[in-house]
């Protein structure tokens, strides 16, 4: 692979706080190395439609503090077809773009990897997803901000729970990974945490809540990851608790997309900046079909095949800590 002189960058899949900081880092790293940088609007769909715009250091000013992605994002059905990917490749070649940086999650990386294999086109990925469910990196862009958003929300909910002696079920994002629920639950002092990696079951949850009541707790917070088996229908879970523990008055809060928004935390801004620079560095080294991640605070390159095979294992020590301090 020859050294690229013109690099494109896009964001795909769900947005995450810090994506703008990553775009900014890619653009300014390109300028530092005297490379051209092209922004692709609306992810892979923008590749297919040729929605390109040249970016420079000044075009990305004042975005490091903004949530979301100014390049927009979209889930492209067309890119899943051979015809769509051919169109995307043709547009890249017509613009003389020689490499691509994609910012997103495992679906983004899977699409980028297939594109690279089909057309031998250099691609490097940056993990941007609040779920922190990418293998090969300790943290993904947006995760830290989402955690802080959830903890702040639960702190406010607890005020109401204490005032009315209520049990609150708080649903957070995490269809396949419980990182947000586990860490936010510990940080916010939740009495119980339900995550997909550890199927607690409704019966055990009732036992725990009953013990809490007997120990003198007048209110409780249960954090539920949306992918947990017992909490897949959180309103049904609330009804089940009320039917079996009549002393509890249960309320449900679904935080939903509030977790995706907001100004990125300092950690996410720094992480995004490091990974953006790392992505351009990797392309200049001749690397392709890799994700740039962070492991033990060092920037690393991880093959897409490794990154998309599954999420990191849940931290068993954190589960133990949660059990101990919720007594």
C-alpha positions as CSV (number, residue, x, y, z in Angstrom):
1,X,0.0,0.0,0.0
2,X,1.5,3.4,-1.0
3,X,1.3,6.4,1.2
4,X,-2.1,8.1,0.6
5,X,-2.3,11.7,-0.3
6,X,-6.1,12.1,0.0
7,X,-8.1,10.6,2.8
8,X,-11.9,10.5,3.4
9,X,-13.6,10.4,6.8
10,X,-17.2,9.4,7.7
11,X,-19.4,8.5,10.7
12,X,-21.8,5.7,10.6
13,X,-24.4,3.9,12.8
14,X,-25.6,5.5,16.0
15,X,-24.1,8.8,16.9
16,X,-21.9,9.2,20.0
17,X,-20.5,12.2,21.9
18,X,-16.9,12.7,20.8
19,X,-17.4,11.8,17.1
20,X,-16.9,15.4,16.2
21,X,-13.7,15.5,18.1
22,X,-12.5,12.4,16.2
23,X,-13.4,14.0,12.9
24,X,-11.5,17.1,13.9
25,X,-8.4,15.1,14.8
26,X,-8.5,13.2,11.5
27,X,-8.8,16.5,9.5
28,X,-6.1,18.3,11.4
29,X,-3.8,15.3,11.3
30,X,-4.2,15.2,7.6
31,X,-3.3,18.9,7.4
32,X,-0.3,18.3,9.6
33,X,1.0,15.7,7.2
34,X,0.0,17.8,4.2
35,X,-2.7,15.4,3.0
36,X,-6.1,16.3,1.6
37,X,-9.1,15.3,3.7
38,X,-12.6,14.8,2.4
39,X,-15.7,14.6,4.6
40,X,-18.4,12.2,3.6
41,X,-21.9,13.2,4.8
42,X,-24.4,10.6,6.0
43,X,-22.0,7.7,6.3
44,X,-22.0,4.9,3.7
45,X,-25.1,6.3,2.1
46,X,-23.1,9.5,1.4
47,X,-20.4,7.3,-0.2
48,X,-22.9,5.9,-2.6
49,X,-24.5,9.3,-3.4
50,X,-21.1,11.1,-3.6
51,X,-22.0,13.5,-0.8
52,X,-18.5,14.8,-0.3
53,X,-16.9,18.0,1.0
54,X,-13.3,19.0,1.4
55,X,-12.4,19.7,5.0
56,X,-9.5,21.8,6.4
57,X,-8.3,22.8,9.9
58,X,-10.7,25.8,10.0
59,X,-13.7,24.0,8.8
60,X,-13.6,21.8,12.0
61,X,-13.1,24.7,14.4
62,X,-15.4,24.9,17.4
63,X,-16.7,21.3,17.1
64,X,-14.7,19.5,19.7
65,X,-17.3,20.4,22.3
66,X,-20.3,19.4,20.3
67,X,-22.2,16.2,20.6
68,X,-23.4,14.1,17.7
69,X,-21.7,14.3,14.4
70,X,-21.7,17.3,12.0
71,X,-21.0,14.9,9.1
72,X,-24.4,13.2,10.0
73,X,-25.0,9.5,10.2
74,X,-27.2,7.0,8.5
75,X,-27.8,3.3,8.3
76,X,-27.4,2.4,4.6
77,X,-29.3,-0.6,3.2
78,X,-27.8,0.2,-0.2
79,X,-24.3,-0.3,1.1
80,X,-25.2,-3.9,2.0
81,X,-25.7,-4.7,-1.7
82,X,-22.9,-5.4,-4.2
83,X,-24.3,-2.7,-6.5
84,X,-24.2,-0.1,-3.7
85,X,-20.6,-0.8,-2.7
86,X,-19.5,-0.7,-6.4
87,X,-21.1,2.8,-6.6
88,X,-19.3,3.9,-3.5
89,X,-16.0,2.7,-4.8
90,X,-16.5,4.4,-8.1
91,X,-17.2,7.7,-6.3
92,X,-14.1,7.4,-4.2
93,X,-11.9,6.7,-7.3
94,X,-13.5,9.6,-9.3
95,X,-12.5,11.9,-6.4
96,X,-9.0,10.4,-6.3
97,X,-9.5,9.4,-2.7
98,X,-7.0,6.8,-1.7
99,X,-8.0,5.8,1.9
100,X,-11.0,5.9,4.2
101,X,-11.4,6.4,7.9
102,X,-14.7,5.2,9.3
103,X,-16.0,6.1,12.8
104,X,-18.7,3.8,14.3
105,X,-19.5,0.5,15.8
106,X,-19.2,-3.2,14.8
107,X,-21.8,-2.8,12.0
108,X,-19.7,0.0,10.5
109,X,-16.6,-2.1,10.8
110,X,-18.2,-5.1,9.2
111,X,-19.3,-3.0,6.2
112,X,-15.9,-1.4,5.9
113,X,-14.1,-4.7,6.1
114,X,-16.3,-6.2,3.4
115,X,-15.6,-3.1,1.2
116,X,-11.9,-3.4,1.8
117,X,-11.8,-7.1,0.8
118,X,-13.9,-6.5,-2.4
119,X,-11.9,-3.6,-3.7
120,X,-8.6,-3.7,-1.9
121,X,-9.3,-0.2,-0.7
122,X,-7.4,1.0,2.4
123,X,-9.8,1.4,5.4
124,X,-9.1,2.2,9.1
125,X,-11.8,2.3,11.8
126,X,-12.3,4.4,15.0
127,X,-14.6,2.9,17.6
128,X,-17.5,5.3,18.3
129,X,-20.4,3.9,20.3
130,X,-21.8,4.6,23.7
131,X,-22.2,0.9,24.4
132,X,-18.5,0.2,24.8
133,X,-19.2,-3.2,23.0
134,X,-16.2,-3.4,20.7
135,X,-13.6,-6.1,21.2
136,X,-10.0,-5.0,21.3
137,X,-10.3,-1.6,22.9
138,X,-10.8,-0.7,26.6
139,X,-13.0,2.2,25.7
140,X,-15.1,3.5,22.8
141,X,-15.8,7.1,22.0
142,X,-18.9,8.3,23.7
143,X,-19.0,5.7,26.5
144,X,-17.7,8.0,29.2
145,X,-20.1,10.8,28.4
146,X,-23.0,8.4,28.3
147,X,-22.0,7.1,31.8
148,X,-21.9,10.6,33.2
149,X,-25.3,11.4,31.7
150,X,-26.9,8.2,33.2
151,X,-25.4,8.8,36.7
152,X,-26.6,12.4,36.7
153,X,-30.1,11.3,35.7
154,X,-30.2,8.5,38.4
155,X,-29.0,11.0,41.0
156,X,-32.1,13.1,40.2
157,X,-34.4,10.1,40.2
158,X,-33.2,9.1,43.6
159,X,-34.3,12.4,45.1
160,X,-37.9,11.5,44.0
161,X,-37.5,7.9,45.1
162,X,-36.5,8.9,48.6
163,X,-39.2,11.5,48.8
164,X,-42.0,9.0,48.0
165,X,-40.5,5.7,49.3
166,X,-40.6,4.3,45.8
167,X,-38.8,1.7,43.8
168,X,-37.5,3.0,40.4
169,X,-36.6,0.8,37.5
170,X,-34.2,2.8,35.3
171,X,-33.6,1.4,31.8
172,X,-30.3,2.3,30.1
173,X,-28.9,1.4,26.7
174,X,-27.0,-1.8,26.2
175,X,-28.7,-4.3,24.0
176,X,-25.8,-6.8,24.1
177,X,-23.4,-5.3,26.6
178,X,-24.0,-4.2,30.2
179,X,-21.1,-1.8,30.7
180,X,-23.3,1.3,31.0
181,X,-25.7,-0.4,33.4
182,X,-22.9,-1.9,35.6
183,X,-20.7,1.1,35.9
184,X,-23.5,3.7,36.2
185,X,-25.3,1.4,38.7
186,X,-22.2,1.3,40.9
187,X,-21.5,5.0,40.5
188,X,-25.1,6.0,41.3
189,X,-25.5,3.6,44.2
190,X,-28.1,1.3,42.7
191,X,-29.5,-1.5,44.8
192,X,-29.6,-3.9,41.9
193,X,-28.2,-4.0,38.4
194,X,-29.5,-6.2,35.6
195,X,-27.2,-6.9,32.7
196,X,-27.4,-9.3,29.7
197,X,-24.1,-11.0,30.6
198,X,-25.5,-12.1,34.0
199,X,-29.1,-13.2,33.8
200,X,-30.2,-12.5,37.4
201,X,-33.7,-13.7,36.9
202,X,-36.9,-12.3,38.3
203,X,-37.0,-14.6,41.3
204,X,-33.6,-13.6,42.5
205,X,-34.5,-10.0,42.0
206,X,-37.5,-10.3,44.2
207,X,-35.4,-12.0,46.9
208,X,-32.9,-9.1,46.8
209,X,-35.6,-6.4,46.9
210,X,-37.3,-8.2,49.8
211,X,-34.0,-8.3,51.7
212,X,-33.5,-4.6,51.1
213,X,-36.9,-3.8,52.4
214,X,-36.4,-5.9,55.6
215,X,-33.0,-4.2,56.1
216,X,-34.7,-0.8,56.4
217,X,-34.4,0.6,52.9
218,X,-37.4,2.8,52.2
219,X,-36.6,3.3,48.5
220,X,-34.5,1.5,45.8
221,X,-33.0,2.1,42.4
222,X,-32.7,-0.8,40.0
223,X,-30.7,-0.2,36.8
224,X,-31.7,-2.3,33.9
225,X,-29.7,-2.8,30.7
226,X,-32.2,-2.9,27.8
227,X,-30.7,-6.3,26.7
228,X,-31.2,-8.1,30.1
229,X,-33.5,-11.1,29.8
230,X,-35.5,-10.2,33.0
231,X,-36.0,-6.6,31.9
232,X,-36.7,-7.0,28.2
233,X,-40.1,-5.6,28.9
234,X,-39.4,-3.2,31.7
235,X,-43.0,-2.2,32.2
236,X,-43.9,-5.9,32.5
237,X,-41.1,-6.3,35.1
238,X,-42.5,-3.4,37.1
239,X,-46.0,-5.0,37.1
240,X,-44.4,-8.4,38.1
241,X,-42.7,-6.7,41.1
242,X,-45.8,-4.9,42.3
243,X,-47.8,-8.1,42.0
244,X,-45.3,-10.1,44.1
245,X,-44.0,-7.4,46.5
246,X,-47.1,-5.3,47.3
247,X,-45.2,-3.1,49.7
248,X,-43.4,-1.6,46.7
249,X,-44.7,1.3,44.6
250,X,-42.8,0.9,41.4
251,X,-42.0,3.6,38.8
252,X,-40.2,3.2,35.4
253,X,-37.9,5.6,33.7
254,X,-36.5,4.8,30.3
255,X,-33.5,7.1,29.6
256,X,-33.4,6.3,25.9
257,X,-31.6,8.6,23.5
258,X,-30.8,11.2,26.1
259,X,-27.8,9.0,26.7
260,X,-26.5,9.7,23.2
261,X,-26.6,13.4,23.3
262,X,-24.7,16.2,25.0
263,X,-21.3,17.7,25.0
264,X,-18.6,15.1,25.3
265,X,-16.6,14.7,28.5
266,X,-13.0,15.7,28.6
267,X,-12.0,12.0,28.5
268,X,-14.0,11.4,25.4
269,X,-12.5,14.5,23.7
270,X,-9.0,13.4,24.5
271,X,-9.7,9.7,23.5
272,X,-11.3,10.8,20.2
273,X,-8.3,13.1,19.5
274,X,-5.8,10.3,20.1
275,X,-7.7,7.8,18.0
276,X,-8.2,10.3,15.2
277,X,-4.5,11.0,15.0
278,X,-3.8,7.3,15.4
279,X,-6.0,6.4,12.4
280,X,-4.1,8.7,10.0
281,X,-0.8,7.5,11.4
282,X,-1.9,3.9,10.7
283,X,-2.7,4.7,7.1
284,X,0.7,6.4,6.6
285,X,2.3,3.3,8.0
286,X,0.5,1.3,5.3
287,X,-2.0,-0.4,7.6
288,X,-5.5,-1.3,6.5
289,X,-8.5,-3.3,7.6
290,X,-7.8,-2.4,11.3
291,X,-9.4,-0.5,14.1
292,X,-7.5,2.0,16.2
293,X,-8.3,1.3,19.9
294,X,-7.0,2.1,23.4
295,X,-5.5,-0.7,25.6
296,X,-3.9,0.1,28.9
297,X,-3.8,3.7,27.8
298,X,-1.8,3.0,24.7
299,X,-3.1,3.4,21.1
300,X,-3.2,0.1,19.3
301,X,-4.2,-1.3,15.9
302,X,-6.6,-4.2,16.0
303,X,-7.7,-6.2,12.9
304,X,-11.4,-5.7,12.0
305,X,-11.9,-9.4,12.3
306,X,-10.9,-9.2,15.9
307,X,-12.9,-6.1,16.7
308,X,-16.2,-7.3,15.3
309,X,-16.2,-10.8,16.7
310,X,-17.7,-9.7,20.0
311,X,-17.6,-7.4,23.0
312,X,-15.1,-7.4,25.7
313,X,-15.9,-9.7,28.7
314,X,-17.7,-8.0,31.5
315,X,-15.5,-7.1,34.5
316,X,-16.2,-9.8,37.1
317,X,-14.6,-7.7,39.8
318,X,-17.1,-4.9,39.2
319,X,-20.0,-7.4,39.6
320,X,-18.5,-8.5,42.9
321,X,-18.1,-4.8,44.0
322,X,-21.8,-4.1,43.0
323,X,-23.0,-7.1,45.1
324,X,-21.0,-6.1,48.2
325,X,-21.8,-2.4,48.3
326,X,-25.5,-2.8,47.6
327,X,-26.1,-4.6,50.9
